[in-house]
Amino acid sequence: MGSPAPPGAAPGVTLWGMQQNPSPTRVLVVDDDPTVAEVVAGYLGRAGFAVDRAADGPGALARAAARRPDLVVLDLMLPGMDGLEVCRALRDKGPVPVIMLTARGDEEDRILGLEIGADDYVTKPFSPRELVLRVESVLRRGRTGPRVPGPSGPGSGLGSDEVTHRAGITLDPLARRAARDGRELALTVREFDLLAFLLRHPGVAFTREELMREVWGWDFGDLSTVTVHVRRLRGKVEDDPAAPRLIQTVWGIGYRFDAPPETDDRAHGEERRDEGRGDDGRRDEARAGQGRDEGRAGQEWDEGRGPGSDA
């Protein structure tokens, strides 16, 4: 017989080799259907989460103000103040992961939820077990707040924890911070993970299915989720999102991050490499760089790729 599970831990978890979590992860469930709210709260509670509930928008905002949740499960169709308004109001107070619940089958509504910053959505009717997995996935990827109950799942690792510098972007995975040219970027959990993955694989074209599997950790799901997050990310890292230079669309495939790996060295070692090198060497390097740019422009023209297109 094993030791009893600590209070608030997932079922079956013992004290052997583990330290009790002093502060369980808190999830706010917002749904005006008491049956749905009760079922969702029950499954989350059995998975080891502390659950708060609200039946409408004002109640959700009041609950969140009284005790900041680590994640919000938010119904889109709420009386009076709908889920989109609640999501905006929550985000105005600070970053918090949001999973939308929607009974609507219209893709436009789901995309709108993602556009305003929802990290994920689940369409009703849904499996409560699947929702719990989605909650664990979003929280695990956020790496903020208390430790998420349950084992690691697919897509839980995005690579090295080292700080990455590329194309003027600095990304610190441990601090969950990213900046472009010294200006901090306000990224959602999924936007950060997508940027981290692309930065670590420059020049590699990925399909939307591959990005969903590697970044979201899912082997299923609506691929428009990836499209919307790429669009949002371009709006934050590109000089001109309508004519992106960093996150390129690869027709018939997906997306590719186009900053060359040697960008890191140029950003951090330019002065050191210039030491001891004469003007002739610098002129030669400038001519070589010009030739590379001309060659790349010609290749894009030959392939018929227009600027700013999306998959």
N, C-alpha and C positions, 0 to 999 in steps of 0.2 A: 504493500500500500504506500502511495506517495503522500507527501505532506499536503495539507489542504491548500486550496487556491487562496491567494490573498484577496482581500476585499477589492472589488472593482476590476479584477483581472479577468481575462477571457476564460471560459470554461476549460478545464483540463490543464490549466497552467499551474505548476507547483512552485514551491520555493526553492527547489533544487537548483543551485547555480544561478538563481535569478534574484534580482533586487526588486522589492515591491515599489511600484510606481506611486509616489506620494501625491501626485496630482493627475487624476484621470483626464483624458482628452474629452472636451466638452463639445457636444453637437447640439445646435438649435434646430428643431424641426418645426417648420411653419406650414401648416395646411389647415384649411377650414373644414375638411372632412374628418370628423373625429375618428372614424374607423381606420382610415389611412394613417393618420397621425399616430394612433395607438399601435398599429402593427409595425410601423417604421421604428417608433421609439422602443418597442419591445425587442426587435431584432438588434438594434444598436446597443441597447442595454445589455443583452446577452453576449454581445461581442466585446463588452468591456468598456463601453463609452458612458460618460455621464450625459444625460439627455435633458434638455429643456424643451418646452413646447409652447407654441403660440398659434392662435387661430386666425389672425389677421395681421396686416402690415403694421399698424400702430403698436399692437401687442408685441410683435417681433422686435421692433426698434427699441421698445421699452426694456424687453428682456436682454437685448444685446447691450444696452447702455448700463444695465445693472450688473451684468456679468458677461464680459466679452467672450463669445464662443470661439472655439478653434476652427469650426466649420459650420456652415448653415445649409440645411436641406430645405429648399424654398420652393413652394408651389407657385407656378406662374399665374394661375387663375385664382386670385384672392378677391374677396368683396371689398369694394371701395378703393383701396390702394393696392394695385396689382403687384405681382412679384418683380416686375422690371423696376418699378419705382422703389420698392423695398431694397432691391439689389444696389441701385444707385445710392440710396441714402446710407446703406451700410458701408459701401466703398468710400463715401465721403468722410466717414469717421476713421478710416484706416483700412489696410489690407486684411481681408478675411476670405478664405476659400468658400465658394458658393457652388452647390449642385442644384440645378433647377429640376423641378418635377413639372411635367406638362402633359395634359391630356390631348393637346392639339397635335394633329398629324402634319400640319403645314410646316414645311421646312423653313419658311421665312421666319416663323415665330421662334424656332429653335436657334436659328442663326442670329436673330436679334438678341436673344439671351446671351449667346457667346460674345457678341459684339460689345455688349455693355460690361463684360468682364466676368461672366459666369465661367467657372473652371470646367464644368461638365453639365450634362443634362441627362435625365432618364425619362422616357416616355411612358405614361400610364396606358394600360396596366403594366406593371413591372414586377420582377421578382425581388422580394425584400432581401434575399441573400445577395443578389447582384448589386443592389444598392449599397449594402454593407461593404462589398468589395470595392465599389467605386469610392466610397468614403475613405476607406483605408488607403487606396491608391493615391488619392489627392493629398491626404495628410502626410503620407510617407514621402511623397515627392517634395512637399513643402519644407520638411525638416525644421519646422518651427513648433514651439510649444511642447507639451509633454510627448513622450514616446507613444507611437501608435500601437494599440494592441494588435496581436496577430503576427504571423511570420511574414517575411519579405516575400513579395510576389514577383511576377514577370515585369521586366522593365524597371526594376527598383534601383538599378545602378546606371548612371549616365556616364561613368568613366572616372577619370582622375579627380581628386579633390584640389589639385593645384590651380592657382590663379592663371587664367588664360588671357593673353593679350593678342588681339588680332583686328586689323582694319580700324584702329582707333577705339575698339571696344575692349573694355576690361571686365572680366567676369570672375567673381570670387564665389565658388560653389558652397564653401563652408559658411560664409557670412550671408549667402543668398542675396548678393548685391551685384548689380551690373551698371556700367557707366559707358557713355560714348563721348569721347573727347573731354573727359573730366566731368561731364554732366550725368548725374545719376538717372537711371531709367526706371520708371514706375512700371514694373512688369507683374503680371499675375503669375501664379504658380506654374501654369502650363506654358506661358510665354517664356518664362525663365528657363524651364527645362528644354524647350524647343531651341532656344538660342544657344544653350550650353551644348546640346547635341550637335548642332550645325557648326559651331565654332571648333569643335573637336574633330570634325570631318570635312575640312575645306576641300573643295574641288570634287566632292563625291556626290553624284546624283542619287536621291532617294525617292522611292515611290511614296505615295500617301499611305499605303498599307504598311510599308516599312517604318515610316515615321510614327504611325499610330502604335505599332508594336513596340518600337524602341523607346519612344518618349512617353506614350500613355500607358504602355504595358498591356495593351489589349490586342487580342487576335480577332476582334469583332468591333463593330461600331460604325457610325455614320461618318464617312470620309470627309463630309463638309466641315466637320469639326477641325480637321487639319487645315483645310483651305482658309477657314475664318481666322485661325490662330496665325497662320502665315501672313495674312493680310494685316492683322493687328500688329504683328511684330514688325513688319515693314514700316508701318506708320510711326514706329518708335526708333528704328535704327537707321532708316534710309534718309538721305538728304531730300530726295524726291520720291515718295512712295509710288507715284504713278509711273516712274521710270527707274525701277530698282536696279542698283548696281551690285549689291551684296547678295541678297537672296533672289536667285534667278529661277524662273520657271523653265523647266526642261520639258519641251513638248512631248506628250505621249509617255512621259516618265513621272515627273513630280517636281522636286526642287533641289537646288544646289547652292551652297554658300561659296561665293567666288573670290574670297580674299586669299591670296597666296600665303603659304606657311611662312615665307621669309619676312612677312610683315612684322612679326614679333621682333626679329633682329633689327630691322630698320628702326622700329619705334624705340628700342632700348639700347642699341649699340652704335647708332649712327656716328656720334662724336668720337667714340673709341676707334671705330674702323677708319675714320677720316684722319686720325693722327698718323703721321708718317707717310701719308699718301699725297702726292703732288697734285697740282691743278690738272695735269694731263690725265691722271687717273680718274678724277671726278668727271672730266668732260667725256671720257670714254664710257663711264658708267651711265651718264645722261643719255648719250647716243644709243647705248644698248637698251635702256629703258624705253626710249622713244620707239625703237624698232619693235619691241615686244608689244607696245600698245597698238601700233599700226597693224601688226599681225593679228592681234586679238579682234580688232574692229573689223578687219576683212573677213575673218572666220565667221563672226556673227552675221555679217551681211550675206555671206554665201549660204548660211544655214536658214536665212529668211526669218530670223527671230526679230520680232518687233519689240520696242521698249514698253515695259509696264504691263505686259499681258499676264494673265493669271490662268492657272489650270482650271 
